[in-house]
Amino acid sequence: MEITEVRVFPVANEERLKAYATITVDNVFLIRDLRVINGNSGLFVAMPSRKMKDGRSGHRPSLNSETRQMIEKKVIAEYERELANPTKKGDAEQGPPA
């Protein structure tokens, strides 16, 4: 498995949520709505999830530690690159595309 594209959408005026991200795996599988979070121990990537009818979070992907670390490393590196060199003025406030 290879992450072939990472797109990051920084979020302005949020204390913990720093960005949304979209990754493409092997040029064919798109994963949207990853979140870059500023946690107690630094930045981490939260996987997409949705609220279920009973209020619990659902759709949690089961990833092994190695895969989770690979995704986190690539997304955070792209987030830091985007902060250093924003692609377009105003993208930070728009969020991820629908």
Backbone bond lengths (Angstrom), bond angles and torsions (degrees), N, CA, C in turn:
res aa  C-N    CA-C-N  psi(-1)  N-CA   C-N-CA  omega(-1)  CA-C   N-CA-C  phi
1 M - - - 1.451 - - 1.516 108.46 -
2 E 1.332 115.03 134.50 1.458 120.74 178.96 1.523 109.61 -133.09
3 I 1.316 116.17 134.58 1.464 120.56 173.29 1.516 106.26 -83.30
4 T 1.333 115.97 113.99 1.458 120.50 -173.21 1.525 113.89 -98.24
5 E 1.335 116.73 -14.03 1.467 119.58 176.73 1.515 109.02 -154.92
6 V 1.326 115.35 141.01 1.460 122.16 175.18 1.523 106.85 -132.61
7 R 1.324 115.88 126.24 1.465 120.88 174.42 1.521 107.56 -121.99
8 V 1.325 114.98 133.77 1.463 120.96 -176.23 1.519 108.75 -122.52
9 F 1.332 115.21 139.24 1.462 122.48 -178.87 1.528 108.38 -125.48
10 P 1.351 117.44 91.15 1.472 120.00 -178.85 1.523 111.84 -57.47
11 V 1.319 115.68 149.27 1.457 123.32 -179.65 1.525 107.74 -113.38
12 A 1.312 116.39 129.66 1.466 121.09 179.51 1.527 110.17 -90.47
13 N 1.304 115.82 151.87 1.471 123.41 171.65 1.522 114.85 62.09
14 E 1.304 117.82 34.13 1.463 121.88 174.80 1.520 107.59 -123.11
15 E 1.315 116.76 137.15 1.461 119.74 -178.18 1.526 112.29 -73.85
16 R 1.325 117.87 -50.46 1.465 120.61 -175.01 1.527 112.94 -100.40
17 L 1.330 117.88 -41.69 1.463 121.40 179.47 1.519 108.70 -76.57
18 K 1.312 117.25 118.58 1.462 121.56 -176.32 1.523 113.18 -103.90
19 A 1.336 117.37 -28.09 1.466 119.58 -178.03 1.516 110.09 -169.33
20 Y 1.331 114.28 160.09 1.460 122.66 166.22 1.523 106.36 -104.56
21 A 1.316 116.64 155.19 1.459 120.03 179.48 1.523 110.01 -141.82
22 T 1.319 114.11 154.35 1.454 123.32 174.34 1.516 106.78 -129.17
23 I 1.320 117.46 132.74 1.457 120.19 176.25 1.523 109.47 -121.92
24 T 1.329 114.99 152.32 1.457 121.93 173.30 1.520 107.34 -117.40
25 V 1.320 115.71 131.64 1.458 122.10 -179.61 1.523 108.80 -107.96
26 D 1.321 116.03 127.46 1.467 122.88 177.71 1.529 113.26 52.35
27 N 1.316 116.67 33.55 1.472 123.45 178.48 1.528 114.33 61.13
28 V 1.341 118.52 11.93 1.464 119.03 -176.73 1.523 114.99 -135.79
29 F 1.326 118.59 -25.12 1.464 120.77 -173.07 1.522 109.25 -112.48
30 L 1.328 116.68 117.30 1.456 123.30 -175.62 1.525 109.87 -101.04
31 I 1.333 116.48 130.41 1.461 121.87 175.57 1.520 107.06 -121.34
32 R 1.331 115.98 118.58 1.460 122.12 -177.88 1.521 110.55 -107.32
33 D 1.322 114.56 167.31 1.467 123.50 172.31 1.523 114.60 66.22
34 L 1.346 117.07 28.35 1.452 118.33 166.90 1.522 105.34 -71.17
35 R 1.330 117.16 151.66 1.459 120.14 -178.68 1.522 109.84 -124.97
36 V 1.346 116.12 135.23 1.457 121.43 172.69 1.522 105.79 -92.91
37 I 1.322 115.74 119.60 1.460 122.47 -174.52 1.526 109.38 -117.48
38 N 1.330 116.07 138.20 1.454 121.12 173.15 1.524 107.02 -91.08
39 G 1.331 116.29 99.07 1.454 121.64 -177.64 1.517 111.89 -93.36
40 N 1.309 116.10 -174.76 1.460 121.95 -179.44 1.518 112.69 -63.52
41 S 1.332 117.33 -28.03 1.472 121.58 -179.01 1.515 112.38 -108.13
42 G 1.327 118.47 18.07 1.463 121.70 -178.89 1.516 111.67 111.07
43 L 1.326 115.41 -166.32 1.464 121.09 -177.15 1.522 111.57 -73.95
44 F 1.341 115.08 143.08 1.459 120.81 171.05 1.517 108.13 -147.18
45 V 1.327 116.18 165.00 1.461 122.12 -178.62 1.515 108.82 -108.85
46 A 1.328 116.05 125.31 1.461 122.70 176.56 1.524 108.34 -98.72
47 M 1.310 115.54 133.82 1.453 121.37 179.96 1.531 110.23 -75.66
48 P 1.316 117.48 157.09 1.465 119.95 179.68 1.526 111.55 -63.15
49 S 1.317 116.01 144.65 1.461 120.87 175.34 1.524 108.14 -153.27
50 R 1.297 114.81 160.70 1.470 120.84 179.40 1.521 108.05 -130.11
51 K 1.321 116.02 151.78 1.465 120.21 175.20 1.522 108.94 -75.48
52 M 1.329 114.98 134.86 1.456 120.19 175.85 1.531 108.26 -88.72
53 K 1.298 117.39 170.60 1.464 121.39 -177.48 1.521 112.56 -59.07
54 D 1.332 117.24 -30.31 1.460 119.72 -179.73 1.528 113.00 -87.45
55 G 1.342 117.69 6.15 1.458 121.80 176.20 1.515 114.87 94.04
56 R 1.329 117.45 -11.76 1.469 119.95 178.40 1.522 110.02 -78.59
57 S 1.334 115.70 155.99 1.462 120.08 174.07 1.515 108.53 -77.48
58 G 1.310 116.02 140.82 1.457 121.13 179.84 1.514 111.48 -127.30
59 H 1.300 116.45 -177.73 1.467 123.87 177.72 1.518 111.80 60.03
60 R 1.305 118.22 40.87 1.461 120.36 177.89 1.522 108.59 -84.03
61 P 1.316 116.67 119.77 1.461 118.07 179.12 1.528 110.41 -71.32
62 S 1.313 116.51 145.01 1.463 121.22 175.97 1.518 107.63 -95.90
63 L 1.316 116.07 106.26 1.459 121.65 179.93 1.510 109.24 -117.79
64 N 1.324 116.22 142.81 1.451 117.27 173.82 1.528 108.90 -74.74
65 S 1.302 116.38 165.37 1.465 122.41 -174.48 1.525 111.79 -59.64
66 E 1.308 116.86 -40.35 1.468 121.22 -178.91 1.525 111.35 -62.80
67 T 1.316 117.13 -44.43 1.470 121.48 -179.96 1.516 110.70 -66.78
68 R 1.313 117.46 -43.81 1.463 121.62 178.45 1.530 110.69 -59.85
69 Q 1.328 117.12 -43.43 1.467 121.24 179.57 1.517 111.43 -65.48
70 M 1.342 117.72 -39.12 1.460 121.38 178.78 1.528 110.25 -63.01
71 I 1.330 116.97 -45.76 1.465 121.09 179.09 1.525 109.70 -62.60
72 E 1.319 116.91 -47.63 1.462 120.85 -178.18 1.524 111.60 -60.61
73 K 1.316 117.35 -43.37 1.465 121.69 -179.43 1.524 111.06 -61.04
74 K 1.332 116.73 -46.11 1.468 120.11 -177.98 1.523 112.30 -69.84
75 V 1.330 117.37 -40.78 1.466 120.49 -179.01 1.524 110.68 -67.84
76 I 1.326 118.03 -44.07 1.468 120.49 -179.96 1.520 110.98 -67.01
77 A 1.326 118.44 -37.66 1.470 121.02 176.34 1.526 110.37 -61.62
78 E 1.328 117.05 -42.68 1.473 120.18 178.93 1.526 110.77 -68.37
79 Y 1.323 117.63 -36.75 1.466 121.69 176.76 1.535 109.58 -60.82
80 E 1.314 116.99 -47.28 1.471 120.45 179.76 1.519 111.62 -64.97
81 R 1.354 117.52 -37.70 1.470 120.96 176.43 1.519 110.70 -64.36
82 E 1.323 116.28 -41.89 1.468 121.24 179.73 1.524 111.09 -63.96
83 L 1.324 117.73 -39.28 1.461 120.29 177.43 1.526 111.29 -64.31
84 A 1.334 116.72 -38.03 1.465 121.20 -179.62 1.522 112.06 -72.91
85 N 1.333 117.04 -34.16 1.472 122.59 -177.24 1.516 110.29 -139.45
86 P 1.329 118.53 78.99 1.474 119.94 -179.07 1.526 110.76 -58.47
87 T 1.350 116.03 139.22 1.458 119.64 -178.69 1.517 112.51 -71.69
88 K 1.325 117.11 -41.35 1.468 121.41 179.24 1.505 109.18 -147.22
89 K 1.302 116.48 141.69 1.470 121.04 174.82 1.520 108.41 -65.47
90 G 1.323 117.09 131.73 1.462 120.43 177.66 1.512 113.45 100.37
91 D 1.350 119.30 -20.16 1.467 120.81 179.00 1.518 111.34 -60.16
92 A 1.330 117.44 -34.06 1.469 121.21 -176.36 1.517 111.72 -61.65
93 E 1.314 117.56 -27.97 1.457 120.56 -176.72 1.518 112.46 -93.86
94 Q 1.341 117.83 -13.51 1.451 120.07 -176.42 1.510 113.17 -83.09
95 G 1.324 118.39 -30.36 1.452 120.51 -176.98 1.501 111.61 80.59
96 P 1.317 118.08 -174.34 1.457 120.56 -176.14 1.516 111.24 -73.78
97 P 1.339 116.09 152.17 1.466 118.16 177.09 1.507 110.69 -67.99
98 A 1.306 117.27 149.70 1.468 122.05 -178.43 1.495 111.72 -75.32
